Amino acid sequence: MDLSTTSQQVFLHSILSYTFLPISLVLNALVFVLSSKTTKLGATLKLIHAFCGVCVLLSIAHAISLAHWEHLPYAIAFFPTGSLATLDYITPIAFQLQQVAYISIICLVGYMYIHRYRTMLAASQRGNRRWKLVIAIIIAAIVQWETICLFIMKPNDKMRAKFNVAFVESYDIDFMRLYFLAVDLTEPLDPWLIFNGLGVLIEVSVLIVLIVWCGFRIQLIIVRSISSEKAKRIQRRVLRLLIFQVT
């Protein structure tokens, strides 16, 4: 890749990240305030507040790490860029928190919507079994994602040297010091990577389908059961903002 093009991409990436940081803070503050104004959410309110906190954490962590994907013929890598990329302690922690926040947001929203829908209906024994299955899916997704990020995608010295040759000038980063994730495509893929990767993909897809389905069902229940037009508007806004942030 051309040096000037890469520098422009890194610069544009940093500008977008710093621009979206205050937008994320305002948007999550809005969700926090709107959700706090209604008395109909019950225990779901704590989940919404936790979701807002994780979104803010992700925005701050991303603004620090400025993480970037690169796909080469011999490898795929996800690594920090910018002036703070090789900073000890702070950037590696922010980069790791970013990975945790990605999966946590999907799982929190899935849990939140299903929990909210469940509390609006009389939970049957069959419903309890389904609820336990959803919790199992969420736990499996988090465990498998963290297994990939913490253990399977850790680059060895050989791969670090390859990335140094390819990118040390264009990104002005020493990959021998950098904390990043990578997959070597010149060798057979790790069976654990395939297993966990497919598992996370399936589990997240199921959660997204459940989020959309439960979201529409909750909207119908709100329309039919809440008499106050103001309360209806507040709950609708909260739900729409949550779906908007996930997408």
C-alpha positions in Angstrom: 0.0 0.0 0.0 1.2 3.5 -0.8 2.7 5.3 2.2 0.8 8.6 1.6 -2.5 6.6 1.2 -1.9 4.7 4.4 -1.1 7.9 6.3 -4.3 9.5 5.0 -6.3 6.5 6.1 -4.9 6.6 9.6 -5.5 10.3 9.8 -9.1 10.0 8.6 -9.6 7.1 10.9 -8.4 9.2 13.9 -10.6 12.2 12.9 -13.7 10.0 12.6 -13.0 8.3 15.9 -12.5 11.6 17.7 -15.6 13.0 16.1 -17.8 10.1 17.0 -16.6 10.1 20.6 -18.7 13.1 21.7 -21.6 11.9 19.6 -21.5 8.6 21.4 -21.3 10.3 24.8 -24.3 12.5 24.0 -26.3 9.6 22.5 -25.7 7.3 25.5 -26.5 10.2 27.9 -29.8 10.6 26.0 -30.6 6.9 26.4 -29.7 7.1 30.1 -32.0 10.1 30.7 -34.9 8.8 28.7 -34.8 5.4 30.3 -34.6 6.9 33.8 -37.7 8.9 33.2 -40.0 5.9 32.8 -41.2 3.8 35.8 -42.3 0.9 33.5 -38.9 -0.6 32.8 -38.2 -2.2 36.2 -35.0 -4.3 36.3 -34.4 -3.6 32.6 -33.4 -0.1 33.6 -30.1 -1.4 35.1 -29.4 -3.4 31.9 -29.9 -0.2 29.9 -27.6 1.8 32.1 -25.0 -1.0 31.9 -25.3 -0.9 28.1 -24.8 2.8 28.0 -21.7 2.4 30.2 -20.2 -0.3 27.9 -20.9 1.9 24.8 -19.1 4.8 26.4 -16.2 2.5 27.3 -16.0 1.2 23.7 -15.9 4.8 22.3 -13.1 5.9 24.7 -11.1 2.7 24.2 -11.4 3.0 20.4 -10.3 6.7 20.5 -7.2 5.6 22.3 -6.3 2.5 20.3 -7.6 3.7 16.8 -7.7 0.0 16.0 -7.4 -0.9 12.3 -7.9 -4.0 10.1 -5.4 -5.2 7.5 -5.9 -8.1 5.2 -2.8 -9.4 3.4 -2.3 -12.5 1.2 -0.5 -14.1 4.1 -2.2 -12.8 7.2 -5.2 -10.9 8.7 -4.4 -8.5 11.5 -6.2 -6.1 13.9 -3.9 -3.6 15.5 -3.7 -0.2 17.2 -2.5 2.8 15.1 -1.7 6.4 15.7 0.8 8.1 18.1 -0.4 6.0 21.1 -0.2 2.6 19.4 3.0 1.4 21.2 2.3 3.1 24.5 2.8 0.7 27.4 -0.1 -0.4 29.6 -2.7 2.2 28.5 -3.1 1.2 24.8 -2.9 -2.6 25.3 -5.6 -2.3 28.1 -7.8 0.0 25.9 -7.3 -2.5 22.9 -8.4 -5.4 25.1 -11.3 -3.5 26.6 -12.4 -2.7 23.0 -12.6 -6.4 22.2 -14.6 -7.2 25.4 -16.9 -4.3 24.6 -17.7 -5.5 21.1 -19.2 -8.7 22.2 -20.6 -7.3 25.5 -22.8 -4.8 23.6 -24.5 -7.4 21.5 -25.0 -9.7 24.5 -26.3 -7.0 26.7 -28.8 -5.8 24.2 -29.9 -9.3 23.5 -30.3 -10.1 27.2 -32.1 -6.8 27.7 -34.7 -7.2 25.0 -35.4 -10.8 25.8 -35.6 -10.0 29.6 -37.9 -7.0 28.9 -40.2 -9.1 26.7 -40.3 -11.9 29.2 -41.2 -9.6 32.1 -44.1 -8.2 30.0 -45.6 -11.7 29.7 -46.4 -14.4 32.2 -43.3 -16.6 32.1 -44.3 -20.2 31.6 -42.1 -23.3 32.4 -41.4 -23.5 28.7 -40.4 -19.9 28.7 -38.0 -20.5 31.6 -36.2 -23.2 29.6 -35.9 -20.9 26.6 -34.6 -18.1 28.9 -31.9 -20.5 30.2 -31.0 -21.3 26.6 -30.5 -17.6 25.8 -28.3 -17.2 28.8 -26.2 -20.2 27.7 -25.9 -18.6 24.2 -24.7 -15.3 25.7 -22.1 -17.0 28.0 -20.8 -19.2 25.1 -20.5 -16.2 22.8 -18.4 -14.2 25.4 -16.2 -17.2 26.3 -15.5 -18.1 22.7 -14.8 -14.5 21.7 -12.4 -14.0 24.5 -10.7 -17.3 23.7 -10.1 -16.1 20.2 -8.8 -12.7 21.3 -6.7 -13.7 24.2 -5.2 -17.0 23.1 -5.8 -18.1 19.5 -5.0 -14.8 17.6 -1.8 -13.9 19.5 0.9 -13.4 16.9 4.3 -15.1 17.2 7.7 -13.5 16.5 7.7 -14.7 12.9 4.4 -13.0 12.1 5.5 -9.8 13.9 8.6 -9.7 11.7 6.5 -10.1 8.6 4.2 -7.2 9.6 7.3 -5.1 10.4 8.6 -5.6 6.9 5.2 -4.8 5.4 4.0 -1.9 7.6 6.7 -0.4 9.8 7.2 2.6 7.4 3.5 3.1 6.4 2.2 3.0 9.9 5.4 4.1 11.7 4.8 1.3 14.2 7.2 -1.3 15.6 5.2 -4.5 15.4 7.7 -6.3 17.6 6.5 -4.1 20.5 2.8 -3.8 19.5 0.0 -5.7 21.2 -2.3 -6.9 18.3 -4.3 -9.8 17.0 -3.5 -11.7 13.8 -4.1 -14.9 11.9 -1.4 -16.5 9.7 -3.0 -17.5 6.3 0.1 -19.3 5.1 -0.5 -22.2 7.5 -3.6 -24.4 8.1 -6.1 -22.5 10.3 -6.2 -23.6 13.9 -9.2 -25.9 14.4 -10.0 -24.0 17.6 -10.1 -20.8 15.7 -12.6 -22.3 13.2 -14.7 -23.8 16.0 -14.9 -20.7 18.1 -15.2 -18.3 15.2 -18.2 -20.2 13.7 -19.7 -20.5 17.2 -19.5 -16.8 17.8 -21.0 -16.0 14.4 -23.9 -18.3 15.0 -24.6 -17.1 18.5 -24.4 -13.4 17.6 -26.7 -14.0 14.6 -29.2 -15.7 16.9 -29.0 -12.8 19.3 -29.5 -10.2 16.6 -32.6 -12.0 15.3 -34.0 -12.2 18.9 -33.3 -8.5 19.4 -35.3 -7.5 16.3 -38.1 -9.9 17.0 -38.4 -9.0 20.7 -38.1 -5.3 19.9 -41.2 -5.4 17.6 -43.1 -7.5 20.1 -42.3 -5.1 22.9 -43.5 -2.2 20.8 -46.9 -4.0 20.2 -47.2 -4.6 24.0 -46.4 -0.9 24.7 -49.1 0.3 22.3 -51.7 -2.1 23.7 -51.0 -1.8 27.5 -49.8 1.7 28.2 -52.4 4.4 28.3 -50.2 7.4 28.7 -49.1 8.8 25.3 -46.0 10.3 26.9 -44.9 7.0 28.4 -45.4 5.3 25.1 -43.2 7.9 23.3 -40.4 7.6 25.9 -40.3 3.8 25.7 -40.4 3.9 21.9 -37.5 6.4 21.8 -35.4 4.2 24.1 -36.0 1.1 22.1 -35.2 2.8 18.8 -32.0 4.4 20.1 -30.8 1.0 21.4 -31.5 -0.6 18.0 -29.8 2.3 16.2 -26.7 1.9 18.4 -26.4 -1.8 17.8 -26.7 -1.4 14.0 
